[in-house]
Amino acid sequence: MSEQSLKRWRLILGNETKDELPVELSLREVSIDKTLEALYNGDRKGGLGSSSPNVTRWLGDIRTYFPNTVVKVMQQDALKRLNLTSMLTEPEMLEAVVPDVHLVANLMTLGRVIPEKTKDTARQVVKKVVDELMQKLASPMQQAVSGSLNKARKNRRPRHNEIDWNTTIRKNLKHYQEEYKTIIPEVRIGYGKKRKAMKDIVLCLDQSGSMGTSVVYSGIFGAVMASIPAIRTQMVVFDTAVADLTEELQDPVDLLFGVQLGGGTDINKALTYCQQIITRPLDTVCVLITDLYEGGDEAEMRKTALNLVSSGVQVITLLALNDDGAPSYCSRNAAYFASLGIPVFACTPNLFPDLMAAALSKQDIGLWASSHDIRTAGIKND
């Protein structure tokens, strides 16, 4: 084994293997070793401790020695292994952290306990992540949704004053009559009747702690869809209570700070509220984002889901909206929802715009999921 390989194994396995792997570390490698030991051997060595300067120094060290992708992983490991709530409750800590979706979820979780002096800094962190995600996700969302609605909007039997002449001429160029120097408009395309909203979308989000990153992405997409005039978007979040955050969709940062992650789960109460605010069931897509672990009345939840489907609402259940892999979910309720014709699966953020476009154009969502190699739920997974 080469000396470089020995050094890598020595850093991976820690200081306790220095006798088995006798290699000489450079000053930089010694610092990296101490940084890793503070986190991954912290349960035996005291780790970072509770001192703010220690944590700040450690945050600076990991940014010095590791790329951003690794830094984010180590931040998450630190929060899980060492319970570093101070990382999120001191301004100097937040300024040192590399912001990402998971950190925003942690800030939302700790929203009630973050001191006033830190809230401005926390808001800046959240805004930075939101701005980055909006820049990345807004255009695909707008194009996908607007495209699906534009297809539905065309009027194939327009009155004379509704004819879209430019489109009609292009469609009938093959019917050009050389003898008469004109086009015979066999097919007439109209603008169609304009309505304030062709479709309604209700996003119903489980804000229990395990759904944190899903809530962040849902908030971003909800804000984007709220900016599209052809659809009316409503956002409902729930734990054991229900909150309607539709008015906050204009500012996704305010929306995310309005979410209180954690607590129990009452899906039935949330679906009952959604049923009350849906006024056009045949033109409504309800996206329920939850792991389907019901803490309330499971029988009533199933009954409410059946009522929604029976009324004509297109219901889709997303077990997760993130890139974190296969989620844990209640297989019993997933199987029941699937029996009602409600597709149940996890979705990544990059596929969500296409999913909404498919739903708004009334495609078979089960087939859509299959075409994207997405496995729908309804099998045992508890």
C-alpha distance (Angstrom), angle and dihedral (degrees) to the residues before:
residue distance angle dihedral
M1 . . .
S2 3.82 . .
E3 3.80 121.6 .
Q4 3.81 90.0 -113.4
S5 3.82 91.1 54.9
L6 3.81 90.6 47.9
K7 3.81 89.8 52.8
R8 3.79 91.7 51.1
W9 3.79 92.1 50.6
R10 3.79 90.1 45.6
L11 3.83 90.9 54.2
I12 3.81 92.0 44.4
L13 3.79 95.6 49.0
G14 3.80 96.5 39.3
N15 3.78 139.6 -133.8
E16 3.81 93.1 -49.2
T17 3.82 89.8 74.4
K18 3.82 95.5 55.0
D19 3.83 91.1 109.3
E20 3.81 94.2 48.5
L21 3.82 92.5 42.7
P22 3.83 104.7 37.4
V23 3.81 103.2 -172.8
E24 3.77 129.9 143.0
L25 3.80 112.7 -118.3
S26 3.79 123.1 -152.4
L27 3.80 119.8 -123.9
R28 3.82 89.7 -99.2
E29 3.81 91.7 49.4
V30 3.80 90.7 49.2
S31 3.81 89.0 54.2
I32 3.80 90.8 48.7
D33 3.82 88.9 49.3
K34 3.81 91.8 52.9
T35 3.80 91.5 46.8
L36 3.80 91.9 52.8
E37 3.81 92.2 43.4
A38 3.80 91.9 52.9
L39 3.78 88.9 60.0
Y40 3.78 107.9 30.7
N41 3.81 98.9 33.5
G42 3.79 93.5 34.2
D43 3.81 94.0 111.8
R44 3.82 89.8 65.2
K45 3.80 102.2 31.1
G46 3.77 102.2 40.0
G47 3.79 91.4 -103.9
L48 3.74 119.3 -151.3
G49 3.77 93.6 -19.0
S50 3.77 123.1 -153.1
S51 3.78 96.6 -70.3
S52 3.80 112.8 118.7
P53 3.83 93.9 -146.2
N54 3.82 89.5 54.8
V55 3.80 92.2 52.7
T56 3.80 92.7 44.9
R57 3.77 90.8 50.3
W58 3.78 91.2 48.4
L59 3.82 91.4 50.4
G60 3.78 88.9 51.9
D61 3.81 91.3 48.2
I62 3.78 96.0 52.8
R63 3.80 90.7 49.4
T64 3.80 89.0 51.5
Y65 3.79 96.7 49.6
F66 3.81 104.8 32.1
P67 3.84 137.5 47.9
N68 3.81 119.5 -107.6
T69 3.80 93.4 -100.6
V70 3.81 90.3 57.6
V71 3.82 92.3 41.7
K72 3.80 90.7 58.8
V73 3.80 91.5 50.9
M74 3.81 91.2 49.7
Q75 3.79 91.8 48.8
Q76 3.78 89.7 55.1
D77 3.80 91.7 46.3
A78 3.81 89.4 50.3
L79 3.79 92.7 52.5
K80 3.79 92.1 48.4
R81 3.81 99.8 40.7
L82 3.78 102.3 35.1
N83 3.81 102.5 24.9
L84 3.78 91.4 -129.5
T85 3.79 98.8 -176.2
S86 3.81 86.4 153.8
M87 3.81 86.2 70.3
L88 3.79 86.8 69.4
T89 3.78 101.8 33.6
E90 3.81 103.2 56.5
P91 3.82 122.3 69.3
E92 3.80 94.0 -137.2
M93 3.80 89.6 54.3
L94 3.80 94.0 52.2
E95 3.78 91.3 48.6
A96 3.82 89.5 55.5
V97 3.81 96.2 47.9
V98 3.82 123.0 95.7
P99 3.83 101.7 -126.5
D100 3.80 120.4 -127.9
V101 3.79 139.5 150.9
H102 3.81 93.2 -85.4
L103 3.79 92.2 53.6
V104 3.81 90.5 50.6
A105 3.81 88.4 52.2
N106 3.81 89.4 51.1
L107 3.80 90.8 50.0
M108 3.79 89.3 51.1
T109 3.80 89.6 50.1
L110 3.80 91.6 51.5
G111 3.79 94.3 39.5
R112 3.79 94.2 116.0
V113 3.81 94.7 51.2
I114 3.79 102.2 40.7
P115 3.83 107.5 113.3
E116 3.79 118.5 -116.3
K117 3.81 91.5 -113.5
T118 3.82 89.1 59.8
K119 3.78 100.5 44.4
D120 3.81 94.9 83.8
T121 3.79 90.3 52.0
A122 3.80 91.5 45.8
R123 3.79 89.5 50.9
Q124 3.82 90.3 52.6
V125 3.80 90.0 52.5
V126 3.81 91.8 49.5
K127 3.81 91.8 46.0
K128 3.79 91.5 52.6
V129 3.80 92.0 53.5
V130 3.82 92.5 43.0
D131 3.82 92.1 50.4
E132 3.80 91.3 50.1
L133 3.80 92.6 48.7
M134 3.81 93.0 45.1
Q135 3.80 90.0 52.8
K136 3.80 90.6 50.0
L137 3.81 101.0 39.9
A138 3.81 107.8 27.8
S139 3.81 99.1 77.0
P140 3.84 96.7 48.7
M141 3.81 90.0 46.5
Q142 3.81 94.5 49.8
Q143 3.81 93.6 44.6
A144 3.80 94.6 47.7
V145 3.80 96.3 46.1
S146 3.81 96.7 40.0
G147 3.79 90.7 46.3
S148 3.79 93.2 53.5
L149 3.82 91.5 48.1
N150 3.81 94.2 46.2
K151 3.80 89.5 57.1
A152 3.78 90.1 53.9
R153 3.80 93.4 44.9
K154 3.83 98.3 63.0
N155 3.79 113.5 108.5
R156 3.82 113.9 -143.5
R157 3.83 94.5 -172.2
P158 3.80 103.9 44.0
R159 3.75 127.7 170.3
H160 3.80 115.7 -119.8
N161 3.81 93.7 -95.4
E162 3.84 91.1 48.7
I163 3.83 96.9 55.7
D164 3.81 117.0 123.2
W165 3.82 95.3 -144.7
N166 3.80 97.7 -171.7
T167 3.80 92.8 53.8
T168 3.82 92.5 39.8
I169 3.83 92.2 53.5
R170 3.80 92.4 48.5
K171 3.82 90.9 49.8
N172 3.83 91.9 51.2
L173 3.80 102.9 42.4
K174 3.80 88.7 110.1
H175 3.81 88.0 63.0
Y176 3.81 93.7 59.5
Q177 3.83 111.3 142.3
E178 3.79 110.7 -145.4
E179 3.80 92.8 -167.5
Y180 3.81 93.4 56.3
K181 3.82 97.4 30.3
T182 3.77 90.9 -129.8
I183 3.80 144.6 97.8
I184 3.78 123.9 -111.1
P185 3.84 105.8 -138.6
E186 3.80 99.2 -139.9
V187 3.80 89.5 160.2
R188 3.78 118.9 42.0
I189 3.82 119.9 -163.8
G190 3.80 119.7 -159.9
Y191 3.77 133.7 -165.5
G192 3.78 90.1 -123.0
K193 3.76 126.9 -143.3
K194 3.76 115.0 -47.3
R195 3.75 117.5 -131.6
K196 3.77 130.7 -179.5
A197 3.79 90.8 -121.5
M198 3.79 126.7 9.5
K199 3.80 93.3 -173.3
D200 3.80 138.7 20.7
I201 3.79 122.3 -140.3
V202 3.78 123.9 -165.2
L203 3.80 116.8 -168.1
C204 3.80 109.5 -162.4
L205 3.81 110.9 -170.0
D206 3.77 129.7 -165.8
Q207 3.83 104.2 -140.9
S208 3.79 96.9 -167.8
G209 3.79 112.4 132.5
S210 3.81 96.0 -100.0
M211 3.82 91.1 60.4
G212 3.81 95.9 57.5
T213 3.81 102.2 120.6
S214 3.82 90.9 39.8
V215 3.80 89.3 57.2
V216 3.82 91.3 50.6
Y217 3.80 93.5 52.8
S218 3.81 91.7 42.2
G219 3.78 90.5 53.4
I220 3.80 91.1 52.5
F221 3.80 94.0 47.9
G222 3.80 91.3 44.1
A223 3.80 90.6 54.9
V224 3.81 91.3 49.5
M225 3.81 93.4 48.8
A226 3.81 90.5 47.3
S227 3.81 87.5 61.8
I228 3.84 92.4 58.6
P229 3.84 108.8 91.3
A230 3.81 94.9 -155.4
I231 3.80 93.1 66.2
R232 3.78 133.6 49.1
T233 3.79 112.0 -140.8
Q234 3.79 125.3 -162.4
M235 3.78 125.5 -176.3
V236 3.79 124.3 -154.5
V237 3.82 124.1 179.5
F238 3.77 125.6 -170.0
D239 3.78 148.0 178.6
T240 3.81 113.3 154.0
A241 3.81 86.8 -32.9
V242 3.80 130.7 45.2
A243 3.80 126.5 -126.3
D244 3.80 126.0 -173.2
L245 3.83 107.8 -144.7
T246 3.80 96.7 174.0
E247 3.81 91.7 118.7
E248 3.82 89.6 56.8
L249 3.81 94.4 57.4
Q250 3.80 90.1 94.4
D251 3.80 88.9 68.1
P252 3.82 114.0 34.6
V253 3.82 91.5 -170.2
D254 3.81 90.9 58.5
L255 3.78 88.6 44.4
L256 3.80 93.6 54.6
F257 3.79 91.7 47.1
G258 3.81 87.0 51.6
V259 3.80 90.0 60.3
Q260 3.80 116.7 89.2
L261 3.79 107.8 -160.0
G262 3.78 117.6 -152.6
G263 3.79 135.1 43.4
G264 3.79 130.9 87.5
T265 3.79 132.1 -43.1
D266 3.80 130.7 -114.5
I267 3.79 106.2 173.7
N268 3.80 93.5 168.8
K269 3.79 92.2 58.2
A270 3.81 89.9 50.8
L271 3.80 94.7 47.9
T272 3.81 90.3 46.8
Y273 3.80 89.7 54.6
C274 3.81 91.3 47.8
Q275 3.80 89.5 51.3
Q276 3.80 88.9 55.1
I277 3.81 95.5 52.0
I278 3.82 96.4 44.3
T279 3.79 108.1 98.7
R280 3.83 100.7 166.6
P281 3.81 106.4 41.0
L282 3.81 95.4 174.4
D283 3.81 90.2 55.3
T284 3.81 97.5 41.4
V285 3.79 132.0 99.8
C286 3.80 113.8 -164.5
V287 3.81 114.4 -164.1
L288 3.80 111.1 -164.3
I289 3.81 111.3 -165.0
T290 3.80 109.8 -165.4
D291 3.80 143.3 111.7
L292 3.85 87.5 -118.9
Y293 3.79 95.0 -122.5
E294 3.81 98.3 143.5
G295 3.79 117.0 -154.0
G296 3.80 93.2 179.2
D297 3.80 130.5 52.2
E298 3.80 106.3 -30.4
A299 3.82 94.8 -171.2
E300 3.81 91.5 52.4
M301 3.80 90.7 46.4
R302 3.79 90.3 56.0
K303 3.80 91.1 46.8
T304 3.82 91.6 51.2
A305 3.81 91.4 48.9
L306 3.81 89.3 51.8
N307 3.82 90.8 49.9
L308 3.80 91.5 52.0
V309 3.80 92.8 50.9
S310 3.82 92.2 44.1
S311 3.81 90.6 53.6
G312 3.81 90.3 57.6
V313 3.81 100.5 -101.5
Q314 3.80 113.3 146.2
V315 3.81 102.7 -129.9
I316 3.81 122.3 -166.8
T317 3.80 123.1 -178.5
L318 3.79 118.5 -153.3
L319 3.79 113.4 -166.4
A320 3.81 88.5 -162.4
L321 3.81 138.9 -5.9
N322 3.79 102.8 -153.6
D323 3.79 144.6 77.0
D324 3.80 95.4 -102.6
G325 3.80 97.8 109.4
A326 3.80 131.8 -118.9
P327 3.82 111.0 0.1
S328 3.79 127.9 -143.6
Y329 3.79 111.7 -113.0
C330 3.80 143.5 161.8
S331 3.81 105.0 -89.3
R332 3.82 93.8 -166.3
N333 3.79 93.6 59.8
A334 3.81 91.6 38.7
A335 3.80 89.5 55.9
Y336 3.81 91.4 48.2
F337 3.81 93.0 49.3
A338 3.80 89.7 48.2
S339 3.82 89.3 52.6
L340 3.83 88.0 58.2
G341 3.79 90.3 54.7
I342 3.81 92.8 -103.3
P343 3.82 108.6 140.6
V344 3.81 111.5 -131.7
F345 3.80 121.0 -165.2
A346 3.79 145.0 116.4
C347 3.79 119.7 -96.6
T348 3.79 133.5 -160.7
P349 3.82 119.1 -132.9
N350 3.80 93.6 -114.3
L351 3.83 90.8 58.7
F352 3.81 97.0 43.6
P353 3.86 96.0 85.8
D354 3.80 90.7 53.4
L355 3.81 89.9 46.5
M356 3.79 91.7 54.5
A357 3.80 91.4 46.7
A358 3.81 89.3 52.9
A359 3.81 91.8 47.9
L360 3.80 94.2 48.2
S361 3.80 91.0 50.9
K362 3.83 89.1 49.2
Q363 3.78 96.3 -117.5
D364 3.80 120.6 162.6
I365 3.82 100.8 -89.6
G366 3.80 92.1 -161.3
L367 3.80 89.7 58.6
W368 3.80 90.1 43.6
A369 3.81 90.5 54.6
S370 3.80 91.7 47.3
S371 3.81 91.5 50.9
H372 3.81 88.3 55.9
D373 3.82 93.7 47.8
I374 3.81 90.9 -110.5
R375 3.77 114.8 151.0
T376 3.78 112.1 -137.7
A377 3.80 119.1 -140.9
G378 3.77 129.2 -117.6
I379 3.80 98.1 107.3
K380 3.78 129.1 99.9
N381 3.79 113.2 -75.3
D382 3.84 106.3 141.2
